[in-house]
């Protein structure tokens, strides 16, 4: 059975970016129909895990900083509108070798964009953060405007306010396919076909299934998040900022002790390739040991009883930057995905960007470095 009448926009995927897009579009008067393959509130994609870092001195690239400033403002706006607590400011610490990707990159972003920050030598690191074992010669960058977001609550808030503004959201209804039409886009699900003027695809790890033209540039990675109960000094762990450490083997990151959760720690990009439909969601002893080995080396008092563990999915591009763009051959279709493990914090502003592109055809936000065209191989 087919739906009658076209909406302004269909949103495929209602996780971090899709929920935000639905909210921003609906709040600006667009008629919105959203679909998600899973039940409302699921954590099977890339946006579970109880806490996600938000920070401004962005080591990945200085061009992200203007987007982060706007994202921070939008998260605070969303809190005021919804009455929900979404963002907890703790400050952020980024530490490692001074010439390493993390410290050098964070300093570059902070200096280019005149962000308030402190540079800490190893003696200052040891004095201020004695929970860690800091090697000689390391350096730290500290910024106050950093903290963590509650991802599940943030998505639920975007969805709730989208519906309050008139969006229709359908769960456990995956999109089977779509085609461009003379007037827009036609989307098919198990219950029928649906017409829209434009389509936003924010399907995360399932993006390549809905956008085959980008499939060769996307890879899905299994990532494991772990929570531990410290063996001592819980109060001291609760006072920590969020932290990222560029160690000798890879980057590790973590959060202060949070009541009811413990200390959350993970390693970045172990490189475990995955199929989102068949990924192993059981956390193994080997998964745990990879993180415990780091705790023993750098934060031994955190190496206590495991409280929880979860598997999430990263969708990576070759250069680890996002894709926010229209499809070259289907101008009524926008994609927003492949955030390579660092995208949740941006979802508030990415929703605004997508609403700009759908409703106005352009955005004031600087996103040219996130174009899909950069990935096209000649």
Buried (B, 14 or more C-beta within 10 A) or exposed (E): EEBEEBBBBBBBBBBBBBBBBBBBBBBBEBBBBBBBBBEEEBBBBBBBBBBBBBBBBBBBBBBBBBBBBBBBEBBBEBBEEBEBEBBBBBBBBBBBBBEBEBBBBBBBBBEEBEBEBBBBEBEBBBEBBEBBEBBEEBBBBBBBBBBBBBBBBBBBBBBBBBBEBEBBBBBEBBBEEBEBEEEBBBBBBEEEBBBBBBBBBBBBBBBBBBBEBBEEBBBBBBBBBBBBBBEEBBEBBBEBBBBBBBBEEBBBBBBBBBEEBBBBBBBBBBEBEBEBEEBEBEBEEEBBEBBBEBBEBBBBBBBBEBBBBBBBBBBBBBEBBBBBBBBEEBEBBBBBBBBBBBBBBBBBBBBBBBBBBBBEEEBEBEBEEBBBEBBEEE
